[in-house]
Amino acid sequence: MICVCLSLEFRHGLDLFDIRLLMNGGHGFLIIKYLQGYDYNFTLLTIKGAGYTVPEYKLQADDDEDALEEEEQELPFSATRGNCLLLLPPLHDAIASFNHVIHMNPLPSRVHFNRFLSALLKMKQYHTVLSMSKTIELVGISHDVYSLSILINCFCHLHLVDFGFSVFGKMLKFGLEPTTVTFNSLINGLCMERKINKAVEFFDDMVARGYQPDVRTYSTIINGMCKFGKTNVAIGLLKGMADRGCEPIVVTYNAIIDALCKDELVGEALELFSQMRNKGISPDVITYTGLIHGVCKLGQKNQALALMNEMVEQNISPDVYTFNVLIDALCKDGMVSEAQNTFNIMIQRGVEPNVVTYTSLIDGLCISDHFKEALALLKEMGGRNISPNVFTFNILIDTLCKKGLVSNAQNTIKIMIQRGVEPDVVTYNSLMDGYCLRKQIDKARKVFDLMMTNEIADILSYNILINGYCKCKMIDDAKQIFDEMSHKGLVPNAVTYHTLIKGMFQAGRPQNAKELFKDMCSYGKQPNIVTFSIMIDGLCRQGNLDEALTLLKEMEESQLKPDLVTYCILINGMCKVGKINDAKELFSSLFEIGLQPDVYVYNAIMKGLCQQGLMDEAYKVFREMEKEGCLLNNCCYNIIIQGFLKHEDLPKASELINEMVDKGFSADDATTELVVHLSRNNDLILRLLKVRNKGSAN
């Protein structure tokens, strides 16, 4: 919609011109229409804007209107008729026009200037509006309620709401009556600055002063409440709108529906959606996008697709944001082929993908180990003139590092920098982790030092390096990095302590591990199930079962329930020190407390029974696994077969080898070694194993 923002007549000698500044959306252009005087040749300057260039040409004073109308179709807007000069000015041209008008005598009225300032406000030229407003004031044109409301709006958009309230005070001092627009701007400004409580107070004050809030007022305050976790209050306000003579619109409902979906209260969001439609308020693309996002967060992909189909049936076209939500959700669930199909539909419907679309797809392809396809998409982005952002590059760099292709990751970082994308802490953390995985700890340390120089290292950076040092058995270096954290003002988190405690146990330094555990508690870091499991595992591996059991009691006293991992560690620990009866008792107690043992727990007790020569009991546990719904795996067969081989029960071992191979499993190195050893006296079992393995391979 084109609107006239400034209109005046300008006389130069005998020539009379009509000058108008027009606005269309965020763009402005100037029309100078020749009214009377001599014939002139006007040159239409080359117009350059977003995505177009209009060649330079001339208009004669006696040009045919039909010919001119044909020329207009080359232009971004058709707003010219007769003899005129059309110019789409950048900001400096608008300022030049203003500087010319401000020196006219007589000056245009305040109304004309308000239209001009309002147009610049729509172009988001807030500083320019403030500067021009001061100039208008200096030439003697006094403010009115509309000019002051424009100033308030500018200050609020510049996050200077206090200045906005100063102007509001000035308005009241001048005896000017604020409008609903004035109040709306200030409420919006308070919400933008996260001062939601003050926004609510000001809203209440507005009502108390006798001003009637309009639908925009309600929508603004409701949107602010929803953004800052006051969705229930917003719902209450929505319900009270009709009682105050103001009917909500789709924008009002969208704010609440979006907030409910983000809080995973999708049922309530759908109910509100239904109420909205029952009131005859048609949903729009934003409504559906919010709902699709909500159901996707709950993993309800079918409902998301149903909502997408419904909106299309309602002649509401999904936009790039709608498709992005669905594509991202499908990729995160590993449904990459479905995401690619959705992407193809998006293209077919003429919706242009953006960097978010491609980044989601690239992430999905990398997760599903389709790295070549991910690279092909990166190349496709270039063909569409879409520049990868830091998130796109980080996904690729992280994937390369996890694949051990750290040199390729380094090259990608170089390309990233060449394209003007600045690597961030995530980029360098991935690179450092890549070096640590390859045990190139010196290179990892260089990356860390670079991050320290750039002051971007975070907790994760320290955790990665500490873990790297622990894996390389450089426990003193790991402890040194840990100690440096406090000097840098960083507080170690649970992962930091877990990594270093585990490293200390692995390095044979249980005392240091215990000290770290005590430090963790004394510094207010509450140990969790993982912490206790690491400690219990470390103590059991050191043969300190009594200390491990004491820690188990502490764990239970702290209201933490041990999980199957904890119990599996303890059963292994008991078996290791020969306390098989305690292990059997603990295993039996799992069923009593309502825990169903998993394959790791079964393997632990089976291994312990085999080590003690209790083969009948071990075999009984082996057979009970499937009855209890726990699927046998390769490890189960090897444990029980090794048990029978060690106790030279060759017929039973042979029977189980047959069964193992029939199920597609194979002997591990320990089983094969035992068979080779026994075959010196009896090669039947070795021949059997070779034949069965060969048959399985075929």
C-alpha positions in Angstrom: 0.0 0.0 0.0 1.5 3.3 -1.1 0.9 6.3 1.2 1.8 10.0 0.8 4.0 11.1 3.7 4.9 14.6 2.6 3.2 16.7 -0.1 4.0 20.3 -1.0 4.2 22.7 -4.0 7.6 24.3 -4.8 8.0 27.4 -7.0 11.3 28.2 -8.7 11.0 31.3 -10.8 8.1 30.7 -13.2 8.2 27.0 -12.7 5.8 25.2 -10.3 6.5 21.7 -9.0 4.5 19.2 -6.9 6.8 17.4 -4.6 5.7 14.2 -2.8 7.6 11.7 -0.7 5.8 8.3 -1.0 6.3 5.2 1.1 5.7 1.6 0.1 6.5 -0.8 2.9 10.0 -0.1 4.0 11.0 1.8 0.8 10.6 5.4 0.0 10.7 7.4 -3.3 10.3 11.0 -4.3 8.0 12.2 -7.1 8.6 15.7 -8.5 5.7 16.6 -10.8 6.2 19.5 -13.2 3.0 21.6 -13.1 3.7 24.7 -15.2 6.4 26.8 -16.8 8.8 26.0 -19.6 9.3 22.6 -21.2 12.0 20.6 -19.5 14.0 17.4 -20.2 14.1 15.4 -17.0 16.7 12.7 -16.5 15.6 9.7 -14.4 18.6 8.7 -12.4 19.8 5.1 -12.3 17.8 3.5 -9.5 19.5 0.8 -7.4 17.7 -1.1 -4.8 17.4 -4.6 -3.4 17.8 -6.9 -6.3 17.1 -4.6 -9.2 18.7 -1.9 -11.4 16.8 0.4 -13.7 18.7 1.8 -16.6 19.0 5.6 -17.0 16.6 7.2 -19.5 15.0 10.6 -20.2 11.4 11.8 -20.1 10.3 14.7 -22.3 7.6 17.1 -21.2 5.4 16.0 -24.0 5.9 12.2 -23.5 3.0 10.0 -24.3 1.3 8.8 -21.1 0.8 5.3 -22.6 4.5 5.1 -23.4 5.4 6.2 -19.9 3.0 3.6 -18.4 5.0 0.9 -20.3 8.2 2.2 -18.9 6.8 2.2 -15.3 6.6 -1.6 -15.4 10.4 -1.7 -15.3 10.2 0.1 -12.0 9.7 -1.4 -8.5 6.5 0.6 -8.0 4.0 2.1 -10.5 3.2 5.4 -9.1 4.0 7.8 -11.9 1.7 9.6 -14.2 2.3 12.6 -16.5 5.6 14.5 -16.6 7.6 13.5 -13.5 10.9 12.4 -12.1 10.8 9.2 -10.0 13.7 8.5 -7.6 14.0 5.8 -5.0 16.4 7.5 -2.6 18.6 6.0 0.0 18.6 7.6 3.4 21.0 10.5 2.4 18.6 11.5 -0.4 15.7 11.6 2.1 17.8 13.8 4.4 18.7 16.1 1.4 15.0 16.5 0.7 14.3 17.3 4.3 17.1 19.8 4.4 15.7 21.5 1.4 12.1 21.6 2.8 13.2 22.9 6.2 14.6 26.1 4.5 11.3 26.8 2.6 9.3 29.9 3.4 6.7 29.5 4.5 7.4 26.2 6.2 5.0 23.2 5.8 2.7 22.5 8.7 3.5 20.2 11.5 1.1 17.6 10.0 3.4 17.4 6.9 6.5 16.9 9.0 4.8 14.3 11.1 4.0 12.3 8.0 7.6 12.6 6.9 8.9 11.4 10.4 6.4 8.6 10.5 7.7 7.4 7.1 11.3 7.3 8.4 10.1 5.6 11.6 8.7 2.8 9.4 12.1 2.6 7.7 13.5 2.0 11.2 15.7 5.2 10.9 15.2 6.0 14.6 18.3 8.2 15.1 17.5 10.2 12.0 14.0 10.8 13.2 15.3 12.1 16.6 17.8 14.4 14.8 15.2 15.7 12.4 12.7 16.3 15.1 15.2 18.5 17.0 15.8 20.5 13.8 12.0 20.9 13.3 11.8 22.2 16.9 14.6 24.6 16.4 13.0 26.3 13.4 10.0 27.1 15.6 7.5 24.4 14.8 6.0 23.2 18.1 5.3 19.6 19.0 1.9 18.0 19.0 0.7 14.7 20.5 1.6 12.9 17.3 5.2 14.2 17.0 5.9 13.4 20.6 4.3 9.9 20.2 6.7 9.4 17.3 9.7 10.4 19.5 8.5 8.0 22.2 8.3 5.2 19.7 11.8 5.9 18.5 13.3 5.9 22.0 11.5 2.6 22.8 12.9 0.9 19.7 16.3 2.1 20.7 15.9 0.4 24.1 15.8 3.9 25.8 12.4 3.6 27.4 13.3 5.9 30.2 13.8 8.7 27.6 10.5 7.7 26.2 8.9 8.3 29.6 10.6 11.7 29.8 8.9 12.7 26.5 5.7 11.3 28.0 6.1 13.6 31.0 6.7 16.5 28.6 3.5 15.7 26.8 1.5 15.8 30.0 3.3 19.1 31.0 2.2 20.7 27.7 -1.4 19.7 28.4 -1.5 17.3 25.5 -3.7 14.3 25.8 -1.8 11.0 25.1 -3.4 8.6 22.7 -3.7 4.8 22.9 -0.7 4.7 20.4 1.4 6.6 23.0 0.6 4.1 25.7 1.2 1.2 23.3 4.6 2.4 22.4 5.7 2.7 26.1 4.2 -0.7 27.0 6.1 -2.2 24.1 9.3 -0.4 25.1 9.1 -1.8 28.7 8.5 -5.3 27.3 11.5 -5.0 24.9 13.6 -4.1 27.9 12.3 -7.1 29.9 10.6 -4.8 32.4 7.4 -6.8 32.2 6.2 -6.0 35.8 6.5 -2.2 35.0 4.7 -2.8 31.7 1.8 -4.4 33.7 1.8 -1.6 36.2 1.7 1.0 33.4 -1.1 -0.9 31.7 -3.2 -0.8 34.9 -2.4 2.9 35.3 -3.6 3.5 31.7 -6.9 1.8 32.5 -7.2 3.7 35.8 -6.7 7.0 34.0 -9.8 6.2 31.9 -8.0 5.3 28.7 -9.5 2.3 26.8 -6.8 -0.2 25.7 -7.2 -1.3 22.2 -6.4 -4.8 20.7 -2.8 -3.7 20.0 -2.4 -2.8 23.7 -3.7 -6.2 24.9 -1.7 -8.0 22.2 1.5 -6.2 23.2 1.1 -6.8 27.0 0.0 -10.5 26.4 3.1 -11.1 24.2 5.4 -9.6 26.8 3.9 -11.8 29.5 4.2 -14.9 27.4 7.9 -14.2 26.6 8.7 -13.9 30.3 6.9 -17.0 31.6 3.6 -15.4 32.7 1.5 -17.4 30.3 -1.3 -18.1 32.9 -1.6 -14.3 33.6 -1.7 -13.7 29.8 -4.6 -16.3 29.5 -6.5 -14.5 32.2 -6.0 -11.2 30.4 -7.2 -12.7 27.2 -10.4 -14.0 28.8 -11.1 -10.5 30.2 -10.7 -8.7 26.9 -14.3 -9.2 25.8 -15.6 -8.0 29.1 -13.8 -4.7 28.5 -15.3 -4.4 25.0 -12.2 -5.5 23.1 -12.2 -8.6 20.9 -8.9 -10.5 20.5 -7.4 -11.0 17.1 -5.2 -13.8 15.7 -2.0 -12.0 16.8 -3.3 -12.1 20.4 -3.9 -15.8 20.3 -0.7 -16.5 18.5 1.4 -15.2 21.4 -0.2 -17.5 23.9 -0.4 -20.5 21.6 3.4 -20.1 20.9 4.2 -19.8 24.6 2.2 -22.9 25.5 3.9 -24.9 22.8 7.3 -23.8 23.9 6.4 -25.0 27.5 5.3 -28.3 25.9 1.7 -27.7 27.0 0.5 -28.6 23.5 -2.9 -29.9 24.6 -3.8 -26.5 26.1 -2.5 -24.8 23.0 -4.7 -27.0 20.7 -7.7 -26.3 23.0 -7.1 -22.5 22.7 -6.6 -23.0 18.9 -10.1 -24.6 18.8 -11.7 -21.8 20.9 -10.2 -19.2 18.5 -11.7 -20.9 15.5 -15.0 -21.3 17.2 -15.1 -17.5 17.6 -14.6 -17.1 13.9 -11.0 -16.0 14.1 -9.0 -17.5 11.3 -5.6 -18.9 12.1 -2.6 -17.8 10.1 0.8 -19.2 9.2 2.2 -18.1 12.5 -0.5 -20.0 14.4 0.1 -23.2 12.6 3.9 -22.9 12.8 3.7 -22.5 16.6 1.5 -25.6 16.9 3.7 -27.7 14.5 6.8 -26.7 16.6 4.9 -27.8 19.7 3.9 -31.2 18.5 7.4 -31.7 17.0 9.0 -31.1 20.5 6.8 -33.9 21.8 7.9 -36.2 19.0 4.5 -36.3 17.4 5.6 -36.1 13.8 2.4 -37.5 12.4 0.3 -34.8 14.1 2.8 -32.2 12.7 2.3 -33.4 9.2 -1.5 -33.5 9.8 -1.4 -29.8 10.8 0.7 -29.0 7.8 -1.9 -30.6 5.5 -4.7 -28.9 7.3 -3.2 -25.4 6.8 -2.7 -26.1 3.1 -6.4 -27.2 2.9 -7.3 -23.8 4.6 -5.3 -22.0 1.8 -2.7 -21.0 4.3 0.7 -21.4 2.7 3.5 -22.8 4.9 6.4 -20.4 4.9 10.2 -21.0 5.3 9.8 -21.0 9.1 7.1 -23.7 9.0 9.2 -25.9 6.8 12.3 -25.3 8.9 10.5 -26.4 12.1 9.4 -29.7 10.5 12.7 -30.4 8.7 14.7 -29.8 11.9 12.4 -32.1 14.0 12.6 -34.9 11.4 16.4 -34.6 11.2 16.8 -34.6 15.0 14.7 -37.9 15.1 17.0 -39.5 12.5 14.2 -39.3 9.8 16.6 -37.7 7.3 14.9 -39.1 4.1 11.5 -37.7 5.3 13.3 -34.4 6.0 14.7 -34.4 2.4 11.2 -35.2 1.0 9.8 -32.2 3.0 12.6 -30.1 1.6 11.7 -31.1 -2.0 8.0 -30.2 -1.3 9.2 -26.9 0.0 11.1 -26.1 -3.2 8.1 -27.3 -5.4 5.8 -24.9 -3.5 8.2 -22.0 -4.4 9.3 -21.5 -0.8 13.0 -20.5 -0.8 15.1 -22.3 1.7 17.4 -20.3 3.9 20.6 -21.0 5.9 18.5 -22.5 8.8 16.9 -25.0 6.4 20.3 -26.2 5.0 21.9 -26.2 8.4 19.2 -28.5 9.8 19.6 -30.9 6.8 23.4 -30.9 7.0 23.1 -31.7 10.7 20.7 -34.6 10.1 22.9 -36.0 7.4 26.1 -35.8 9.5 24.3 -37.5 12.5 23.1 -40.3 10.2 26.7 -40.7 8.8 25.9 -39.3 5.3 28.8 -36.9 5.2 29.2 -36.8 1.4 25.6 -35.8 1.0 26.1 -33.1 3.7 29.0 -31.7 1.6 26.9 -31.8 -1.5 24.2 -29.7 0.3 26.9 -27.2 1.3 27.9 -26.8 -2.3 24.2 -26.4 -3.2 23.9 -23.5 -0.7 26.6 -21.7 -2.7 24.6 -22.2 -5.9 21.6 -20.6 -4.2 23.7 -17.7 -2.9 23.1 -18.7 0.7 26.1 -18.3 2.9 26.8 -20.9 5.6 26.8 -19.4 9.1 28.9 -20.4 12.1 26.3 -23.1 13.1 26.6 -24.7 9.6 30.4 -24.8 9.7 30.5 -26.0 13.3 28.3 -29.0 12.4 30.8 -30.0 9.6 33.9 -29.3 11.7 32.5 -31.4 14.6 31.7 -34.3 12.3 35.1 -34.2 10.7 36.8 -34.2 14.1 34.7 -37.2 15.4 35.7 -39.1 12.2 39.3 -38.4 13.0 39.7 -36.1 10.0 41.2 -33.2 12.1 43.3 -31.8 9.3 40.2 -31.5 7.1 38.5 -29.8 10.0 41.4 -27.3 10.2 41.1 -26.6 6.4 37.3 -26.0 6.9 38.1 -23.5 9.6 40.4 -21.6 7.2 37.6 -21.6 4.6 35.3 -20.3 7.3 37.5 -17.4 8.1 38.1 -16.6 4.4 34.3 -16.3 4.0 34.1 -13.8 6.9 32.6 -16.2 9.4 34.3 -15.9 12.8 35.0 -19.2 14.6 33.5 -19.3 18.0 34.0 -21.3 21.2 32.1 -24.3 19.8 34.3 -24.4 16.7 37.5 -24.5 18.8 36.0 -27.0 21.3 35.3 -29.4 18.5 38.8 -29.1 17.1 40.4 -29.6 20.5 38.2 -32.6 21.1 39.3 -34.0 17.7 42.9 -33.8 18.7 42.2 -35.4 22.1 40.4 -38.3 20.5 43.6 -38.9 18.4 45.7 -38.4 21.5 47.5 -35.4 19.9 47.4 -33.7 23.2 50.1 -31.1 22.3 48.0 -29.8 19.4 44.9 -29.8 21.6 46.8 -27.7 24.2 47.8 -25.2 21.4 44.1 -24.7 20.5 43.2 -24.3 24.2 46.0 -21.6 24.6 44.7 -19.8 21.5 41.2 -19.8 23.1 42.6 -18.5 26.4 44.4 -15.7 24.4 41.1 -14.8 22.7 39.3 -15.1 26.1 36.6 -17.5 24.8 37.4 -20.7 26.7 34.4 -22.0 28.7 33.8 -24.8 31.1 33.4 -27.3 28.2 36.9 -26.3 26.9 38.5 -27.1 30.2 36.5 -30.4 30.5 37.7 -31.5 27.0 41.3 -30.8 27.8 41.1 -32.4 31.2 39.6 -35.5 29.6 42.3 -35.5 27.0 45.1 -35.4 29.6 43.4 -38.2 31.6 43.1 -40.4 28.4 46.8 -39.9 27.8 47.6 -40.8 31.4 48.9 -37.3 32.0 47.0 -36.9 35.3 49.2 -34.1 36.7 48.6 -31.9 33.7 44.9 -32.6 34.0 45.0 -31.6 37.7 46.9 -28.4 36.8 44.3 -27.4 34.3 41.6 -28.1 36.9 43.4 -25.9 39.4 43.7 -23.1 36.9 39.9 -22.9 36.5 39.4 -21.3 39.9 42.1 -18.7 39.1 40.1 -17.8 36.0 36.9 -17.4 37.9 35.4 -20.6 36.5 33.6 -23.0 38.7 34.1 -26.7 37.9 30.8 -28.5 37.1 29.8 -32.1 37.7 31.4 -33.3 34.4 34.7 -31.7 35.4 34.8 -33.6 38.7 33.6 -36.9 37.1 36.3 -36.8 34.5 39.1 -36.1 36.9 37.9 -38.5 39.6 37.7 -41.3 37.0 41.2 -40.3 35.7 42.6 -40.5 39.2 41.3 -44.0 39.8 42.6 -45.1 36.4 46.0 -43.7 37.2 46.0 -45.7 40.5 45.6 -42.7 42.7 42.4 -43.5 44.7 43.3 -41.1 47.6 43.3 -38.1 45.2 40.0 -39.3 43.8 38.5 -39.4 47.3 39.8 -35.9 48.0 38.2 -34.6 44.8 34.9 -36.2 45.8 35.1 -34.5 49.2 36.0 -31.1 47.6 33.1 -31.5 45.3 30.7 -31.8 48.2 32.3 -29.0 50.2 32.1 -26.6 47.3 28.3 -27.1 47.1 28.3 -29.4 44.1 25.8 -32.1 44.9 27.0 -35.5 43.8 24.5 -37.3 41.5 24.1 -40.9 40.5 26.9 -40.6 37.9 29.3 -39.3 40.6 28.5 -42.1 43.0 28.7 -44.7 40.3 32.2 -43.5 39.2 33.4 -43.5 42.9 31.9 -47.0 43.6 33.4 -48.4 40.3 36.8 -46.9 41.2 36.8 -48.4 44.7 35.6 -51.8 43.5 38.4 -51.9 40.8 40.9 -51.1 43.6 39.4 -54.0 45.7 37.9 -51.6 48.3 34.5 -53.2 48.4 33.7 -52.2 52.0 34.3 -48.5 51.1 32.2 -48.9 48.0 29.3 -50.4 50.1 29.6 -47.5 52.6 29.3 -45.1 49.7 26.2 -46.9 48.5 24.6 -46.3 51.9 25.5 -42.6 51.7 24.0 -42.5 48.2 20.7 -44.0 49.5 20.7 -41.6 52.5 21.0 -38.6 50.1 17.7 -39.7 48.6 19.4 -40.9 45.4 18.2 -44.3 44.1 21.0 -46.5 42.7 20.3 -47.5 39.1 21.3 -50.7 37.2 24.7 -49.3 36.4 25.5 -48.9 40.1 24.3 -52.4 40.9 26.2 -53.9 38.0 29.4 -52.3 39.2 28.8 -53.7 42.7 28.0 -57.2 41.5 31.3 -57.1 39.4 33.2 -55.8 42.5 31.8 -58.5 44.8 32.6 -61.3 42.2 36.1 -59.9 41.8 36.9 -60.3 45.6 35.2 -63.7 45.7 32.0 -62.7 47.5 29.7 -64.6 45.2 27.0 -65.1 47.7 26.7 -61.4 48.3 26.6 -60.9 44.6 23.8 -63.5 44.2 21.9 -61.8 47.1 22.2 -58.4 45.5 21.2 -59.8 42.1 18.0 -61.4 43.6 17.1 -58.2 45.4 16.8 -56.3 42.1 13.6 -58.1 41.3 12.3 -57.4 44.8 12.8 -53.6 44.4 11.2 -53.6 41.0 14.3 -53.3 38.8 14.6 -55.5 35.8 18.2 -56.5 35.2 19.6 -55.7 31.8 22.1 -57.7 29.8 25.1 -56.1 31.6 23.8 -57.1 35.0 23.1 -60.7 33.8 26.6 -60.9 32.3 28.2 -59.7 35.5 26.5 -62.3 37.7 27.1 -65.1 35.0 30.8 -64.2 34.9 31.1 -64.4 38.6 29.3 -67.7 38.8 31.5 -69.2 36.1 34.7 -67.9 37.9 33.6 -69.8 41.0 32.8 -73.0 39.0 29.1 -72.8 39.7 28.3 -73.7 36.1 24.8 -75.1 36.8 23.7 -71.8 38.4 25.4 -69.8 35.6 23.6 -71.9 33.0 20.3 -71.4 34.8 20.8 -67.6 34.8 21.7 -67.8 31.1 18.5 -69.5 30.2 16.4 -67.3 32.5 17.5 -64.2 30.6 15.3 -64.8 27.6 12.4 -65.8 29.8 12.6 -62.5 31.5 12.7 -60.7 28.1 16.4 -59.8 28.1 17.8 -60.6 24.7 21.1 -62.6 24.6 24.0 -61.0 22.8 27.5 -62.1 21.7 29.0 -61.4 25.1 26.5 -63.7 26.9 27.4 -66.7 24.7 31.1 -66.1 25.1 30.9 -65.8 28.9 29.0 -69.1 29.3 31.0 -71.0 26.6 34.3 -69.9 28.2 32.9 -71.1 31.6 32.2 -74.6 30.3 35.5 -74.7 28.3 37.5 -73.7 31.5 35.8 -76.5 33.4 36.4 -78.9 30.4 32.7 -79.6 29.8 33.3 -80.0 26.0 29.9 -81.4 25.1 28.0 -78.5 26.7 30.5 -76.0 25.1 30.0 -77.6 21.7 26.2 -77.4 22.0 26.4 -73.7 22.9 28.9 -73.0 20.1 26.4 -74.5 17.6 23.6 -72.4 19.1 25.7 -69.2 19.1 26.7 -69.5 15.5 23.2 -70.4 14.4 22.0 -67.1 16.0 24.6 -65.2 14.0 27.1 -64.6 16.8 30.8 -65.5 16.8 33.6 -66.5 19.2 35.7 -63.7 20.6 39.5 -64.0 21.0 39.3 -65.4 24.6 36.9 -68.2 23.5 39.1 -69.0 20.5 42.2 -69.2 22.6 40.6 -71.6 25.0 39.5 -73.8 22.2 43.0 -73.8 20.7 44.4 -74.8 24.0 42.0 -77.6 24.5 42.4 -78.9 20.9 45.9 -80.1 21.7 44.2 -83.1 23.3 40.9 -83.0 21.4 40.6 -81.3 18.1 36.9 -82.1 17.6 35.7 -78.9 19.1 38.2 -76.8 17.1 37.0 -78.4 13.9 33.4 -77.8 14.9 34.1 -74.1 15.6 35.9 -73.6 12.3 33.2 -75.4 10.3 30.4 -73.5 12.1 32.1 -70.2 11.7 32.8 -70.8 8.0 29.1 -71.8 7.5 28.0 -68.7 9.3 30.2 -66.5 7.2 28.9 -68.1 4.0 
